[in-house]
Amino acid sequence: MTVLKERIKENSFSVVRNENWTKPIYETNGLNLWYGTSHALKNIELSINEREVTAIIGPSGCGKSTFLKTLNRMVETAADVTISGNVTFKGNNILGKSMPVEILRSKVGMVFQKPNPFPKSIFENVAYGPKVHGIRNKAMLEMIVEESLKKAALWDEVKDRLHKSAYSLSGGQQQRLCIARCLAIDPEVILMDEPTSALDPVSTHKIEELIRSIKNDVTIAIVTHNMQQAARISDRTAFFLNGEIIEHNQTSTIFNNPADPLTDDYVNGRFG
Ligand SMILES: Nc1ncnc2c1ncn2[C@@H]1O[C@H](COP(=O)(O)OP(=O)(O)OP(=O)(O)O)[C@@H](O)[C@H]1O
């Protein structure tokens, strides 16, 4: 990936590090978001630490996906959205004009609930991002594709059919392909919105293993309804309710010794 890193640097895609930036890669301060008059995020104060897995949990409609999408500025595309407050990525406010969205998204990948490969071959899905960043050399692209598929624990299953359609893969394989597609641009963060909720237990296990194996290189924020999954894979957990953060702490504390009775009730399945 060094070549890609160099190329991204050459093309000035790198985000300038703010002097005040230390460990949190993302911080939100006083973040509020409205869909029309509906107040979906209320005064969110949350740090997402670098090279950790942060789980975002809470009942349906509490604002988890909205929050996640705010982190790569996807929510602004919805009609009638108003945002106030700050969301900083490495100390730079992404809601201001200082960071173009394409620069942010070259650093922050997103994986959705339903796998969404492009209608292209397995190879072309993974090579797409590097090509957009100007890499044309065939050998270099092949190297990036192989490395990304290996990191996504998919290489052995697809190495003999790289030029077959991505749609020929199973749902679980397609989701790992989407993660490989993110990894191919060497992101700093991957945002995952219920990435295993449409998958069987074996595929879910593979994705969880994959998350564990990449977390030393990539920061991950994951929305999940699966409490066991949050407990298994995350370092920190944020519990959302009605658009507010009720509690954010180390995952072991949230599950074993939460400060708020609402958190206790939720993680123990008494509501939601
Ligand atoms: N595009 C939109 N336009 C208007 N309201 C929206 C839009 N997207 C979400 N909402 C509303 O904002 C609130 C938060 O929705 P969001 O999808 O963020 O919740 P969630 O916690 O991710 O829910 P789920 O677990 O069901 O996916 C809900 O009341 C939802 O109806």
The ligand as a Tripos MOL2 file, in Angstrom:
@<TRIPOS>MOLECULE
LIG
   31    33     1     0     0
SMALL
NO_CHARGES

@<TRIPOS>ATOM
      1 N1        -33.9570   10.9810    5.4490 N.pl3     1 LIG1
      2 C1        -34.7070   11.1580    6.5340 C.ar      1 LIG1
      3 N2        -35.7170   12.0700    6.5160 N.ar      1 LIG1
      4 C2        -36.4800   12.2870    7.6170 C.ar      1 LIG1
      5 N3        -36.3200   11.6410    8.7920 N.ar      1 LIG1
      6 C3        -35.3350   10.7190    8.8500 C.ar      1 LIG1
      7 C4        -34.4920   10.4270    7.7400 C.ar      1 LIG1
      8 N4        -33.6140    9.4740    8.0980 N.ar      1 LIG1
      9 C5        -33.8960    9.1740    9.3830 C.ar      1 LIG1
     10 N5        -34.9430    9.9190    9.8330 N.ar      1 LIG1
     11 C6        -35.5220    9.8770   11.1810 C.3       1 LIG1
     12 O1        -34.5000   10.2250   12.0950 O.3       1 LIG1
     13 C7        -34.5770    9.3980   13.2520 C.3       1 LIG1
     14 C8        -33.2630    8.6310   13.4180 C.3       1 LIG1
     15 O2        -33.1500    7.7130   12.3390 O.3       1 LIG1
     16 P1        -31.8810    6.7530   12.1670 P.3       1 LIG1
     17 O3        -32.0450    6.0120   10.8920 O.co2     1 LIG1
     18 O4        -30.6690    7.5410   12.3480 O.co2     1 LIG1
     19 O5        -32.0680    5.7940   13.4120 O.3       1 LIG1
     20 P2        -31.3720    4.3970   13.7480 P.3       1 LIG1
     21 O6        -31.0960    4.4310   15.2020 O.co2     1 LIG1
     22 O7        -30.2300    4.1600   12.8350 O.co2     1 LIG1
     23 O8        -32.5440    3.3780   13.4430 O.3       1 LIG1
     24 P3        -32.4940    1.8310   12.9660 P.3       1 LIG1
     25 O9        -31.8350    1.0770   14.0750 O.co2     1 LIG1
     26 O10       -33.9430    1.4630   12.8300 O.co2     1 LIG1
     27 O11       -31.7420    1.7760   11.6760 O.co2     1 LIG1
     28 C9        -35.7910    8.4940   13.0550 C.3       1 LIG1
     29 O12       -36.8920    9.0900   13.6870 O.3       1 LIG1
     30 C10       -35.9820    8.4900   11.5550 C.3       1 LIG1
     31 O13       -37.3230    8.2780   11.2210 O.3       1 LIG1
@<TRIPOS>BOND
     1     1     2 1
     2     2     3 ar
     3     2     7 ar
     4     3     4 ar
     5     4     5 ar
     6     5     6 ar
     7     6     7 ar
     8     6    10 ar
     9     7     8 ar
    10     8     9 ar
    11     9    10 ar
    12    10    11 1
    13    11    12 1
    14    11    30 1
    15    12    13 1
    16    13    14 1
    17    13    28 1
    18    14    15 1
    19    15    16 1
    20    16    17 2
    21    16    18 1
    22    16    19 1
    23    19    20 1
    24    20    21 2
    25    20    22 1
    26    20    23 1
    27    23    24 1
    28    24    25 2
    29    24    26 1
    30    24    27 1
    31    28    29 1
    32    28    30 1
    33    30    31 1
@<TRIPOS>SUBSTRUCTURE
     1 LIG1         1 GROUP 0 **** ****
